[in-house]
Amino acid sequence: MYFNFTGENDPAQEDEHYMRLALQEAEKAFDADEIPIGAIVVCKGRIVGRGYNLTEQLNDVTAHAEMQAFTSANQTLGGKYLKDCTIYVTIEPCVMCAGASYWMQIGRIVFGAREEKRGFISKGIHLLHPKTVLKQGVLAKECAALMTQFFVNKRG
């Protein structure tokens, strides 16, 4: 799938567009009774990977949305590095996913809502590759609301 954002388009508008697609992935997780986190990997205007949390379904604590999207992108592109790519993820990545992004040399990480307890930022920004650009807070309210609703449903 291609989405052309060249020319006069606003980069913030582009980030919001792809974050909305990541939210659609998170909604799939929500519907599957998984923690609702979704991710999209974009390379040069093309979606090359997507994923959502599958930890319960796969009985695998490493089956995070980012890991699913990274694997999908690597398979699509036929390589292990994602230097020219951006990952859009609804919630701040954990330490494991930040570490995976380091090894893949992802060009850019854009996330929605912070994850104060398990997010990588509280552990240190140095977990990212030195050339990775980080942007946070894109559609943060929408991303956080889905997580909040999920846990309200669990506790209710």
WOMOTA-V22766 format. One record per residue. N is the residue number from 1. RES is the residue in three letters. PHI is phi in radians with two decimals (none if undefined). PSI is psi in whole degrees, 0 to 359 (none if undefined). OMEGA is omega in whole degrees, 0 to 359 (999 if undefined). Layout:
n = <N N>
res = <RES RES>
phi = <PHI PHI>
psi = <PSI PSI>
omega = <OMEGA OMEGA>
This chain:
n = <1 2 3 4 5 6 7 8 9 10 11 12 13 14 15 16 17 18 19 20 21 22 23 24 25 26 27 28 29 30 31 32 33 34 35 36 37 38 39 40 41 42 43 44 45 46 47 48 49 50 51 52 53 54 55 56 57 58 59 60 61 62 63 64 65 66 67 68 69 70 71 72 73 74 75 76 77 78 79 80 81 82 83 84 85 86 87 88 89 90 91 92 93 94 95 96 97 98 99 100 101 102 103 104 105 106 107 108 109 110 111 112 113 114 115 116 117 118 119 120 121 122 123 124 125 126 127 128 129 130 131 132 133 134 135 136 137 138 139 140 141 142 143 144 145 146 147 148 149 150 151 152 153 154 155 156>
res = <MET TYR PHE ASN PHE THR GLY GLU ASN ASP PRO ALA GLN GLU ASP GLU HIS TYR MET ARG LEU ALA LEU GLN GLU ALA GLU LYS ALA PHE ASP ALA ASP GLU ILE PRO ILE GLY ALA ILE VAL VAL CYS LYS GLY ARG ILE VAL GLY ARG GLY TYR ASN LEU THR GLU GLN LEU ASN ASP VAL THR ALA HIS ALA GLU MET GLN ALA PHE THR SER ALA ASN GLN THR LEU GLY GLY LYS TYR LEU LYS ASP CYS THR ILE TYR VAL THR ILE GLU PRO CYS VAL MET CYS ALA GLY ALA SER TYR TRP MET GLN ILE GLY ARG ILE VAL PHE GLY ALA ARG GLU GLU LYS ARG GLY PHE ILE SER LYS GLY ILE HIS LEU LEU HIS PRO LYS THR VAL LEU LYS GLN GLY VAL LEU ALA LYS GLU CYS ALA ALA LEU MET THR GLN PHE PHE VAL ASN LYS ARG GLY>
phi = <none -1.89 -2.41 -1.50 -2.10 -1.49 1.47 -1.47 -1.23 -1.42 -1.00 -1.13 -1.16 -1.09 -1.05 -1.15 -1.02 -1.21 -1.17 -1.10 -1.20 -1.12 -1.10 -1.10 -1.14 -1.07 -1.14 -1.10 -1.10 -0.96 -1.13 -1.61 1.10 -1.83 -0.99 -1.39 -2.16 -2.26 -2.53 -2.33 -1.89 -2.08 -2.29 0.93 1.39 -2.09 -1.32 -1.96 -2.78 -2.64 -3.00 -2.53 -0.97 -2.31 -1.10 -1.31 -1.07 -1.61 0.92 -2.48 -1.16 -1.64 -1.45 -1.29 -0.96 -1.11 -1.13 -1.11 -1.19 -1.06 -1.07 -1.07 -1.13 -1.05 -1.18 -1.12 -1.49 1.27 -2.67 -1.74 -1.86 -2.15 -1.03 -1.67 -1.99 -2.14 -1.82 -1.87 -2.35 -1.20 -2.21 -0.84 -1.07 -1.38 -1.06 -1.05 -1.24 -1.12 -1.10 -1.10 -1.12 -1.05 -1.17 -1.47 0.98 -0.97 -1.25 -2.69 -2.11 -2.14 -2.24 -1.48 -1.65 -1.23 -2.17 -1.07 -1.39 -2.09 -1.25 -1.27 -1.06 -1.17 -1.60 2.33 -1.15 -1.15 -1.23 -1.54 -1.05 -0.99 -1.62 -1.31 -1.66 -2.01 -2.31 -2.21 1.59 -1.33 0.91 -0.98 -1.11 -1.14 -1.13 -1.17 -1.08 -1.12 -1.12 -1.04 -1.08 -1.01 -1.31 -1.11 -1.08 -1.14 -1.47 -1.38>
psi = <128 143 110 117 34 166 230 3 150 125 326 324 321 314 318 321 308 328 325 324 323 322 325 322 318 324 328 318 314 312 334 9 33 155 125 83 134 156 148 135 127 134 114 47 6 132 119 350 150 156 164 164 132 25 322 312 319 355 48 111 347 0 50 161 316 318 321 316 320 313 316 316 316 319 318 316 342 29 170 351 144 44 323 17 160 135 131 122 138 330 146 128 151 178 318 313 325 319 319 320 326 309 331 352 42 139 325 141 127 123 162 271 148 154 92 323 316 2 154 335 321 340 342 128 341 354 344 155 143 334 357 131 135 133 133 161 9 119 39 318 316 318 316 323 321 318 315 314 319 312 332 316 321 320 338 none>
omega = <179 174 187 177 180 176 190 182 182 178 179 178 177 179 179 179 183 177 176 176 176 177 176 176 179 178 175 177 179 181 179 181 174 174 191 174 179 181 177 174 182 178 178 177 182 175 183 179 177 179 174 182 177 186 180 183 181 184 187 183 179 184 179 181 182 181 177 181 177 181 178 180 179 179 180 185 180 179 184 180 183 185 183 186 173 170 174 182 189 182 178 180 174 180 180 183 175 177 177 179 177 183 178 180 180 182 187 173 175 177 182 186 175 174 188 184 189 180 185 186 180 180 177 181 180 177 179 174 182 181 180 176 182 173 181 174 179 184 184 182 180 180 180 182 180 178 180 181 179 183 173 178 181 185 186 999>
